[in-house]
Amino acid sequence: ERPDAAIRELGKLVLLAKAWRQTPDDVELKRLVSTSESREQVLANPDAIQVESLWEVLGEKIETRRDGLVSHSTWLLDLKSAAPQFALLLDFFPASAGRRSNAFTPGDRFDARLVFYPANVLAPKADAPDAVYPLSDGTGGGTVTLNTGADVLTRTFTLPTNIERAYLDVFAQGQGGDEFWYSCVPNEVADEAQSCGGGSYREVQVSIDGQPAGVAPVYPWIFTGGIDPYMWRPTPGVQTLNFLPYRVDITPFAALLNDGQPHALSIGVTGANGYFSATGNLFVYLDRGRKVLSGAVTANTLKDQPAIATVDNTLTAVSGVVGGAVATHASRSFRTSGYVDTSHGRIVTDVTQTVAFRNTQTFAIDATRYEQAIDQLSTVDSTTKTRQGRLGLAVTTEAHYDFPLVASFKYAFDDAGNIVSAPSAVTQGFSRQFSKKLGSLLLYRSDVDDSIDTADTLAFSGGAVTGHSGQRSTQVFRFKDNLGSCYGRDVSTNAGVLTAATDGGGCPGARNPLLWFTHPDGSPDTSRTEDPGIF
């Protein structure tokens, strides 16, 4: 293991040395191989970011580092900024110097002009898009209702003609008759299974000018009142309070979007059955050195693969007794590829993906009971290869997603056919593994895993809920990356009461150290750790 680590570090140094020899005046490379700018150099730099405003002290942190230095961090809030804007003051001094008196205390306010140090590889600047285009209802910026699989949310844009990269962040939220879409069965067996129709297959389709351009899985969000509200008190389900979008990389189509003509971007939900609430945001990154980029879309195998699921039905109904299962499967592997000729050379982007869905529902129904068990999993395996930059090196990013859901609903009936109890249980998860490599050299890796296991039993009388019992839940969250960030939290509840909350699970020293630019929740990342650049 140690020789491998040494080889990786040596590889990084070789690449840095080659890059620096070619461009010795590159400030970023100089910072990586030698030293960062001094305070005087930053103040004298006319390109340094400067913000003059009224600042409020939010908090501070003082800690002794392993190298014998003490770091003193002070967080500030810009009170005059229209959007939240923050600053971090960092001071270092030898531990032997003793504790310094604080210049500020939380709550202090002062007028000042702050001059910011430039970003570096361990504190990269946010790779913010140059423009954002909303796919919304067009009035108040809200979501759009998609009642059927034929409905689409479409917005037409005339975009800049120098797009290098483009991404579409998608939200698709089941509502109304689709709130419990994962429990639905095909229409022809809906009455027999006493369940919602329309089937269980849901998947977002992204298109440009009617041409398929990408796919997004639908996460099975469960609201705080879903199935049995007591299961989610006090711990809600995965992402219930923080819906995460799924990012679709449409960079292979950049050459098409750059032609100066209007283009229609559309979002649809396969299987929508009254209804899905959908929206999205298009992010574009531009070439600052050229106003018009030429290029081409070189491959799109998705356009020949419609979103179709296969269903295996083994349900039987004999003398009022229903049993068996309904299994739904769908899988597609496809490739999209394209290039643009930029001011810094040709950028080739090649995206290959396999998107799969499976849902198996087992039923046991008779005069005394109704039992439905669901075992569902959506997965994505995505690989993006980008060749760009002055060295012409290929950067490969890989992402794997798992959206597991295991649930059971049971109803017990008395002799008159009235519900007397309803035990339910849900295991829900979200998993994302990401890696970024330069050849075989690992540049960045992150892993996110969030899961909850919960159960409760409702009691009924006269058709109304009269109480509940047996509530319990356990939620486990884990995040780590290869830069030293780590976060873990375990939360347990019993009878509606929080019984345990432990931090640092799976992390060294049971601590939760996080670099500020990480995305521990697994949301789409725009920092340099995950963009297709080398650094």
Buried (B, 14 or more C-beta within 10 A) or exposed (E): EEEEEEEBEEBBEEBBEEBBEEEEEBBBBBBBEEEEBEEEEBEEBEEBEEBEBEBBBBEBEEEEEEEEEBEBEBBBBBEEEEEEBEBBBEEEEEEEEEEEEEEBEEEBEEEEEBBEBBBBBEBBBEBEBBBEBEBBBEEEEEBBBBBBBEBBBBBEBEBBBBBBBBBBBBBBBBBEBBBBBBBBBBEEBBEBBBBBBBBBBBBBBBBBBEBBBBBBBBBBBBBEEBBBBBBBBEBBBBBBEEEBBBBBBBBBBBBBBBBEEEBBBBBBBBBBBBBBBBBBBBBBBBBEEBEEBBBEBBBBBBEEEEBEBEBEBEBEBEEEEBBBBBBBBBEBEBBBBBBBBBEBEEBBBBBBBBBBBBBBBBBBBEEEEBBBBBBBBBBBBBBBBBBBBEEEBBBBBBBBBBBBBBBBBBBBBEEEEEBBBBBBBBBBBBBBBBBBBBEEBBBBBBBBBBBBBBBBBBBBEEEEBEEBEEBBBBBBBBBBBBBEBBBBBBBBBEEBEEEEEEEBBBBEEEEBBBBEBBBBBBBBBBBBBBBBBBB
